[in-house]
């Protein structure tokens, strides 16, 4: 039984890891051909899209995953909500279009296709079809790398707008495929707009903790780039984004564990095996981050950045327990401690932002990485401790 979780995670991670590897190669092409400054600009645009996607949390995805499993008709309610929100998405895109260097239509398609993964992720997690979800992510990455190879290498596309066009097209193709594949659900959902509004009104009080949770999570993912983009060069921002891509790639390998535990029946089935193998999983992730990171950073930025990769790799040990703790609280519909952990992540960047605004201190890559490390460590340790205290206080055996 102890090896069950390893085998299960391996099978789930196959497509996810393949997709991440392809995206790594894509990032190398982008950084080497278009330049690190363009990569930094892309990171900024992605952060804007992530903030716009907050409009999708009126029915929170984590709530939807659990409700989807409890109510057979909820998939129609959730889909009708998704249709409505994608129409309303035009508003923030139109308002903030001046912050980008691309036309309105392309900005909308990029935001729509990026946000569509929220819908796919929610539905397929709730249906325990994680292999299907990660296969679609792989297919999307494959389309992107093929287009990048054919368009970037011959020099047919050489600017930021062309890059966004390629990425948006790859994401849009998968979105259309998913819609067509579930067309009966989308058509049937048109009858559920009234039920959708009634559900929101009836459950709005229980949604508030989720709103806070998701908003903080989005801020955590993007706050350093959004706060310090005006204070550093595009090149520094680009290198920082490349290093965080390594970190996200490695942590993404074990994200499948949290996805697994969000399907209720898997909690008791796999959690003991997961705990027994936690150190092994963490050590594997640390080694992978250092090895992959060295190759990746040398290929894209021309330098290894060894110290920063080793430093961030030590976060893998608390991270493995952090995702288990987060899934534990989500399974109980308890968001308080998760929200506190996300708020704690914001503390170091916020303090540093104030300091750098009030002083003449220089801000560079070193400071950005240290902020990421301290914020992540603070967040992870807090939630792991709270999970242990919760179980001790209430005698929960998860």
VEXTI-944547 format. One line per field, with one value per residue (C-alpha): x, y, z; residue in three letters; residue number from 1; chain. Coordinates in steps of 0.1 Angstrom, whole numbers, plus 5000, padded with zeros to 4 digits. Example, Ala and Ser with C-alpha at 12.3 -4.5 7.8 and 13.67 -1.06 7.14 Angstrom:
BEGIN
x (5123, 5137)
y (4955, 4989)
z (5078, 5071)
res (Ala, Ser)
n (1, 2)
chain (A, A)
This chain:
BEGIN
x (5000, 5029, 5038, 5002, 5004, 5037, 5023, 4991, 5010, 5033, 5003, 4987, 5019, 5029, 5009, 5014, 5052, 5053, 5034, 5056, 5087, 5074, 5066, 5101, 5114, 5090, 5103, 5138, 5128, 5110, 5139, 5166, 5149, 5128, 5148, 5144, 5128, 5099, 5096, 5093, 5066, 5048, 5050, 5034, 5005, 4999, 4997, 4970, 4951, 4953, 4938, 4910, 4901, 4890, 4856, 4852, 4852, 4816, 4809, 4843, 4860, 4869, 4833, 4821, 4844, 4827, 4792, 4796, 4802, 4771, 4746, 4743, 4726, 4752, 4774, 4747, 4745, 4782, 4784, 4757, 4777, 4808, 4790, 4777, 4811, 4829, 4805, 4811, 4849, 4848, 4844, 4877, 4896, 4882, 4889, 4925, 4934, 4956, 4980, 4990, 5007, 4983, 4949, 4917, 4905, 4938, 4938, 4903, 4911, 4943, 4924, 4895, 4916, 4938, 4908, 4891, 4915, 4896, 4865, 4882, 4901, 4870, 4848, 4874, 4886, 4850, 4845, 4878, 4891, 4925, 4942, 4919, 4927, 4964, 4963, 4945, 4972, 4998, 4980, 4979, 5016, 5023, 5004, 5022, 5057, 5049, 5037, 5066, 5091, 5075, 5070, 5099, 5128, 5124, 5118, 5082, 5072, 5096, 5076, 5055, 5021, 5030, 5040, 5007, 4989, 5006, 5000, 4963, 4957, 4971, 4949, 4919, 4920, 4918, 4890, 4869, 4877, 4864, 4833, 4825, 4832, 4807, 4783, 4752, 4762, 4766, 4733, 4714, 4730, 4712, 4680, 4698, 4705, 4676, 4688, 4724, 4713, 4692, 4721, 4744, 4718, 4712, 4749, 4764, 4772, 4792, 4811, 4827, 4856, 4863, 4864, 4890, 4909, 4911, 4918, 4947, 4960, 4960, 4978, 5003, 5011, 5015, 5022, 5060, 5058, 5030, 5045, 5080, 5076, 5081, 5112, 5133, 5144, 5125, 5157, 5157, 5120, 5126, 5153, 5131, 5102, 5125, 5135, 5099, 5090, 5115, 5099, 5064, 5074, 5087, 5059, 5035, 5048, 5032, 5001, 4985, 4985, 4962, 4940, 4938, 4927, 4900, 4881, 4866, 4869, 4906, 4913, 4912, 4925, 4958, 4967, 4986, 5007, 5014, 5026, 5049, 5065, 5067, 5104, 5112, 5089, 5104, 5140, 5131, 5116, 5146, 5171, 5149, 5147, 5184, 5192, 5164, 5170, 5207, 5201, 5171, 5187, 5219, 5199, 5177, 5196, 5232, 5240, 5233, 5220, 5231, 5227, 5191, 5181, 5195, 5179, 5144, 5148, 5147, 5111, 5101, 5102, 5075, 5057, 5047, 5031, 5016, 4996, 4983, 4973, 4955, 4936, 4927, 4911, 4893, 4878, 4862, 4850, 4872, 4891, 4901, 4937, 4943, 4933, 4957, 4985, 4980, 4978, 5012, 5027, 5019, 5036, 5073, 5067, 5044, 5070, 5098, 5077, 5072, 5109, 5121, 5096, 5108, 5146, 5172, 5181, 5187, 5163, 5175, 5171, 5186, 5159, 5131, 5142, 5146, 5111, 5097, 5116, 5106, 5070, 5067, 5083, 5061, 5030, 5038, 5050, 5019, 4994, 5013, 5013, 4976, 4967, 4985, 4968, 4934, 4937, 4950, 4922, 4893, 4907, 4904, 4921, 4926)
y (5000, 5024, 5025, 5031, 5068, 5069, 5047, 5068, 5101, 5088, 5078, 5111, 5131, 5115, 5139, 5168, 5163, 5160, 5192, 5210, 5198, 5210, 5244, 5245, 5241, 5267, 5292, 5285, 5293, 5325, 5337, 5329, 5342, 5371, 5380, 5379, 5413, 5400, 5370, 5395, 5414, 5381, 5374, 5408, 5401, 5367, 5384, 5408, 5378, 5360, 5390, 5393, 5356, 5366, 5373, 5335, 5330, 5342, 5304, 5294, 5265, 5247, 5249, 5238, 5207, 5194, 5205, 5189, 5155, 5159, 5173, 5157, 5188, 5212, 5208, 5226, 5254, 5258, 5257, 5284, 5306, 5301, 5311, 5343, 5352, 5349, 5375, 5398, 5393, 5418, 5446, 5444, 5436, 5468, 5489, 5477, 5472, 5503, 5485, 5461, 5464, 5441, 5448, 5444, 5412, 5394, 5405, 5391, 5358, 5354, 5361, 5339, 5309, 5313, 5314, 5285, 5261, 5270, 5255, 5224, 5219, 5222, 5198, 5171, 5171, 5168, 5139, 5122, 5125, 5139, 5120, 5136, 5170, 5166, 5151, 5183, 5204, 5183, 5187, 5224, 5226, 5204, 5227, 5257, 5243, 5232, 5267, 5283, 5261, 5268, 5306, 5317, 5297, 5310, 5345, 5348, 5361, 5383, 5405, 5403, 5405, 5375, 5355, 5362, 5352, 5318, 5311, 5323, 5301, 5270, 5276, 5285, 5253, 5232, 5254, 5249, 5211, 5209, 5228, 5207, 5175, 5186, 5204, 5187, 5200, 5235, 5234, 5220, 5246, 5274, 5263, 5267, 5305, 5310, 5282, 5296, 5329, 5312, 5291, 5321, 5340, 5309, 5301, 5336, 5336, 5304, 5318, 5347, 5327, 5312, 5347, 5358, 5326, 5328, 5365, 5360, 5330, 5351, 5379, 5355, 5342, 5377, 5402, 5404, 5410, 5434, 5454, 5456, 5457, 5496, 5493, 5468, 5464, 5441, 5419, 5414, 5407, 5382, 5363, 5362, 5349, 5322, 5311, 5310, 5289, 5263, 5264, 5262, 5234, 5213, 5220, 5213, 5177, 5171, 5193, 5161, 5149, 5178, 5172, 5136, 5144, 5169, 5138, 5128, 5090, 5093, 5110, 5079, 5056, 5074, 5098, 5073, 5062, 5098, 5106, 5076, 5086, 5124, 5126, 5105, 5127, 5159, 5147, 5138, 5172, 5190, 5170, 5176, 5213, 5217, 5196, 5209, 5244, 5245, 5232, 5255, 5287, 5282, 5276, 5306, 5332, 5322, 5316, 5289, 5309, 5279, 5295, 5306, 5273, 5254, 5278, 5275, 5237, 5234, 5246, 5212, 5197, 5219, 5222, 5185, 5187, 5221, 5208, 5179, 5204, 5226, 5197, 5186, 5220, 5222, 5188, 5201, 5233, 5252, 5281, 5302, 5289, 5287, 5323, 5333, 5314, 5333, 5365, 5357, 5352, 5388, 5402, 5402, 5417, 5444, 5453, 5454, 5475, 5501, 5501, 5505, 5533, 5552, 5547, 5548, 5512, 5493, 5465, 5436, 5399, 5389, 5408, 5394, 5358, 5363, 5377, 5346, 5323, 5340, 5344, 5308, 5294, 5315, 5304, 5267, 5264, 5281, 5259, 5226, 5237, 5246, 5212, 5194, 5216, 5211, 5173, 5173, 5196, 5177, 5142, 5142, 5113, 5121)
z (5000, 5007, 4970, 4958, 4959, 4940, 4912, 4911, 4910, 4883, 4861, 4867, 4862, 4829, 4807, 4832, 4832, 4795, 4791, 4815, 4797, 4764, 4780, 4792, 4757, 4745, 4771, 4760, 4724, 4735, 4757, 4732, 4700, 4712, 4743, 4780, 4780, 4759, 4783, 4811, 4792, 4787, 4824, 4831, 4806, 4822, 4856, 4843, 4828, 4861, 4879, 4854, 4859, 4894, 4878, 4875, 4913, 4919, 4921, 4936, 4918, 4950, 4961, 4927, 4927, 4959, 4950, 4915, 4932, 4955, 4929, 4895, 4880, 4893, 4862, 4842, 4867, 4867, 4829, 4826, 4850, 4829, 4797, 4814, 4828, 4795, 4781, 4810, 4806, 4778, 4804, 4823, 4790, 4775, 4805, 4809, 4773, 4774, 4797, 4769, 4735, 4717, 4701, 4721, 4702, 4709, 4745, 4750, 4733, 4754, 4787, 4777, 4766, 4797, 4820, 4803, 4821, 4853, 4839, 4825, 4857, 4879, 4858, 4853, 4889, 4900, 4876, 4887, 4851, 4859, 4832, 4806, 4820, 4820, 4785, 4772, 4789, 4771, 4737, 4743, 4750, 4720, 4697, 4711, 4707, 4671, 4662, 4679, 4661, 4627, 4632, 4655, 4640, 4604, 4618, 4605, 4640, 4658, 4682, 4713, 4695, 4674, 4704, 4721, 4689, 4689, 4726, 4724, 4694, 4711, 4742, 4721, 4701, 4733, 4746, 4714, 4714, 4750, 4743, 4712, 4731, 4758, 4735, 4750, 4785, 4771, 4752, 4782, 4805, 4786, 4806, 4839, 4840, 4865, 4887, 4885, 4899, 4926, 4936, 4939, 4960, 4983, 4988, 4987, 5025, 5022, 4992, 5010, 5025, 4990, 4975, 5000, 4995, 4957, 4956, 4979, 4959, 4927, 4945, 4958, 4923, 4908, 4935, 4932, 4894, 4897, 4926, 4914, 4876, 4876, 4898, 4879, 4843, 4819, 4818, 4856, 4855, 4827, 4846, 4878, 4857, 4842, 4877, 4890, 4859, 4871, 4906, 4892, 4869, 4898, 4922, 4894, 4893, 4927, 4921, 4909, 4946, 4956, 4926, 4936, 4971, 4960, 4949, 4982, 4978, 4973, 5006, 5029, 5001, 4995, 5023, 5045, 5015, 5006, 5041, 5042, 5009, 5016, 5022, 4991, 4970, 4984, 4978, 4942, 4936, 4951, 4929, 4899, 4905, 4908, 4877, 4855, 4867, 4859, 4824, 4818, 4831, 4812, 4780, 4784, 4804, 4797, 4834, 4859, 4889, 4910, 4945, 4939, 4925, 4954, 4979, 4963, 4960, 4999, 4997, 4983, 5018, 5034, 5000, 5000, 5034, 5025, 4996, 5018, 5045, 5019, 5004, 5040, 5048, 5014, 5019, 5051, 5034, 5059, 5044, 5073, 5078, 5040, 5038, 5066, 5049, 5016, 5035, 5051, 5017, 5009, 5039, 5028, 4994, 5008, 5035, 5009, 4985, 5012, 5021, 4985, 4979, 5009, 5005, 4978, 4981, 4949, 4939, 4918, 4912, 4946, 4965, 4943, 4949, 4986, 4988, 4970, 4993, 5025, 5015, 5004, 5035, 5058, 5040, 5040, 5076, 5089, 5072, 5080, 5117, 5116, 5101, 5129, 5156, 5140, 5141, 5176, 5188, 5171, 5169, 5131, 5114, 5078)
res (Unk, Unk, Unk, Unk, Unk, Unk, Unk, Unk, Unk, Unk, Unk, Unk, Unk, Unk, Unk, Unk, Unk, Unk, Unk, Unk, Unk, Unk, Unk, Unk, Unk, Unk, Unk, Unk, Unk, Unk, Unk, Unk, Unk, Unk, Unk, Unk, Unk, Unk, Unk, Unk, Unk, Unk, Unk, Unk, Unk, Unk, Unk, Unk, Unk, Unk, Unk, Unk, Unk, Unk, Unk, Unk, Unk, Unk, Unk, Unk, Unk, Unk, Unk, Unk, Unk, Unk, Unk, Unk, Unk, Unk, Unk, Unk, Unk, Unk, Unk, Unk, Unk, Unk, Unk, Unk, Unk, Unk, Unk, Unk, Unk, Unk, Unk, Unk, Unk, Unk, Unk, Unk, Unk, Unk, Unk, Unk, Unk, Unk, Unk, Unk, Unk, Unk, Unk, Unk, Unk, Unk, Unk, Unk, Unk, Unk, Unk, Unk, Unk, Unk, Unk, Unk, Unk, Unk, Unk, Unk, Unk, Unk, Unk, Unk, Unk, Unk, Unk, Unk, Unk, Unk, Unk, Unk, Unk, Unk, Unk, Unk, Unk, Unk, Unk, Unk, Unk, Unk, Unk, Unk, Unk, Unk, Unk, Unk, Unk, Unk, Unk, Unk, Unk, Unk, Unk, Unk, Unk, Unk, Unk, Unk, Unk, Unk, Unk, Unk, Unk, Unk, Unk, Unk, Unk, Unk, Unk, Unk, Unk, Unk, Unk, Unk, Unk, Unk, Unk, Unk, Unk, Unk, Unk, Unk, Unk, Unk, Unk, Unk, Unk, Unk, Unk, Unk, Unk, Unk, Unk, Unk, Unk, Unk, Unk, Unk, Unk, Unk, Unk, Unk, Unk, Unk, Unk, Unk, Unk, Unk, Unk, Unk, Unk, Unk, Unk, Unk, Unk, Unk, Unk, Unk, Unk, Unk, Unk, Unk, Unk, Unk, Unk, Unk, Unk, Unk, Unk, Unk, Unk, Unk, Unk, Unk, Unk, Unk, Unk, Unk, Unk, Unk, Unk, Unk, Unk, Unk, Unk, Unk, Unk, Unk, Unk, Unk, Unk, Unk, Unk, Unk, Unk, Unk, Unk, Unk, Unk, Unk, Unk, Unk, Unk, Unk, Unk, Unk, Unk, Unk, Unk, Unk, Unk, Unk, Unk, Unk, Unk, Unk, Unk, Unk, Unk, Unk, Unk, Unk, Unk, Unk, Unk, Unk, Unk, Unk, Unk, Unk, Unk, Unk, Unk, Unk, Unk, Unk, Unk, Unk, Unk, Unk, Unk, Unk, Unk, Unk, Unk, Unk, Unk, Unk, Unk, Unk, Unk, Unk, Unk, Unk, Unk, Unk, Unk, Unk, Unk, Unk, Unk, Unk, Unk, Unk, Unk, Unk, Unk, Unk, Unk, Unk, Unk, Unk, Unk, Unk, Unk, Unk, Unk, Unk, Unk, Unk, Unk, Unk, Unk, Unk, Unk, Unk, Unk, Unk, Unk, Unk, Unk, Unk, Unk, Unk, Unk, Unk, Unk, Unk, Unk, Unk, Unk, Unk, Unk, Unk, Unk, Unk, Unk, Unk, Unk, Unk, Unk, Unk, Unk, Unk, Unk, Unk, Unk, Unk, Unk, Unk, Unk, Unk, Unk, Unk, Unk, Unk, Unk, Unk, Unk, Unk, Unk, Unk, Unk, Unk, Unk, Unk)
n (1, 2, 3, 4, 5, 6, 7, 8, 9, 10, 11, 12, 13, 14, 15, 16, 17, 18, 19, 20, 21, 22, 23, 24, 25, 26, 27, 28, 29, 30, 31, 32, 33, 34, 35, 36, 37, 38, 39, 40, 41, 42, 43, 44, 45, 46, 47, 48, 49, 50, 51, 52, 53, 54, 55, 56, 57, 58, 59, 60, 61, 62, 63, 64, 65, 66, 67, 68, 69, 70, 71, 72, 73, 74, 75, 76, 77, 78, 79, 80, 81, 82, 83, 84, 85, 86, 87, 88, 89, 90, 91, 92, 93, 94, 95, 96, 97, 98, 99, 100, 101, 102, 103, 104, 105, 106, 107, 108, 109, 110, 111, 112, 113, 114, 115, 116, 117, 118, 119, 120, 121, 122, 123, 124, 125, 126, 127, 128, 129, 130, 131, 132, 133, 134, 135, 136, 137, 138, 139, 140, 141, 142, 143, 144, 145, 146, 147, 148, 149, 150, 151, 152, 153, 154, 155, 156, 157, 158, 159, 160, 161, 162, 163, 164, 165, 166, 167, 168, 169, 170, 171, 172, 173, 174, 175, 176, 177, 178, 179, 180, 181, 182, 183, 184, 185, 186, 187, 188, 189, 190, 191, 192, 193, 194, 195, 196, 197, 198, 199, 200, 201, 202, 203, 204, 205, 206, 207, 208, 209, 210, 211, 212, 213, 214, 215, 216, 217, 218, 219, 220, 221, 222, 223, 224, 225, 226, 227, 228, 229, 230, 231, 232, 233, 234, 235, 236, 237, 238, 239, 240, 241, 242, 243, 244, 245, 246, 247, 248, 249, 250, 251, 252, 253, 254, 255, 256, 257, 258, 259, 260, 261, 262, 263, 264, 265, 266, 267, 268, 269, 270, 271, 272, 273, 274, 275, 276, 277, 278, 279, 280, 281, 282, 283, 284, 285, 286, 287, 288, 289, 290, 291, 292, 293, 294, 295, 296, 297, 298, 299, 300, 301, 302, 303, 304, 305, 306, 307, 308, 309, 310, 311, 312, 313, 314, 315, 316, 317, 318, 319, 320, 321, 322, 323, 324, 325, 326, 327, 328, 329, 330, 331, 332, 333, 334, 335, 336, 337, 338, 339, 340, 341, 342, 343, 344, 345, 346, 347, 348, 349, 350, 351, 352, 353, 354, 355, 356, 357, 358, 359, 360, 361, 362, 363, 364, 365, 366, 367, 368, 369, 370, 371, 372, 373, 374, 375, 376, 377, 378, 379, 380, 381, 382, 383, 384, 385, 386, 387, 388, 389, 390, 391, 392, 393, 394, 395, 396, 397, 398)
chain (A, A, A, A, A, A, A, A, A, A, A, A, A, A, A, A, A, A, A, A, A, A, A, A, A, A, A, A, A, A, A, A, A, A, A, A, A, A, A, A, A, A, A, A, A, A, A, A, A, A, A, A, A, A, A, A, A, A, A, A, A, A, A, A, A, A, A, A, A, A, A, A, A, A, A, A, A, A, A, A, A, A, A, A, A, A, A, A, A, A, A, A, A, A, A, A, A, A, A, A, A, A, A, A, A, A, A, A, A, A, A, A, A, A, A, A, A, A, A, A, A, A, A, A, A, A, A, A, A, A, A, A, A, A, A, A, A, A, A, A, A, A, A, A, A, A, A, A, A, A, A, A, A, A, A, A, A, A, A, A, A, A, A, A, A, A, A, A, A, A, A, A, A, A, A, A, A, A, A, A, A, A, A, A, A, A, A, A, A, A, A, A, A, A, A, A, A, A, A, A, A, A, A, A, A, A, A, A, A, A, A, A, A, A, A, A, A, A, A, A, A, A, A, A, A, A, A, A, A, A, A, A, A, A, A, A, A, A, A, A, A, A, A, A, A, A, A, A, A, A, A, A, A, A, A, A, A, A, A, A, A, A, A, A, A, A, A, A, A, A, A, A, A, A, A, A, A, A, A, A, A, A, A, A, A, A, A, A, A, A, A, A, A, A, A, A, A, A, A, A, A, A, A, A, A, A, A, A, A, A, A, A, A, A, A, A, A, A, A, A, A, A, A, A, A, A, A, A, A, A, A, A, A, A, A, A, A, A, A, A, A, A, A, A, A, A, A, A, A, A, A, A, A, A, A, A, A, A, A, A, A, A, A, A, A, A, A, A, A, A, A, A, A, A, A, A, A, A, A, A, A, A, A, A, A, A, A, A, A, A, A, A, A, A, A, A, A, A)
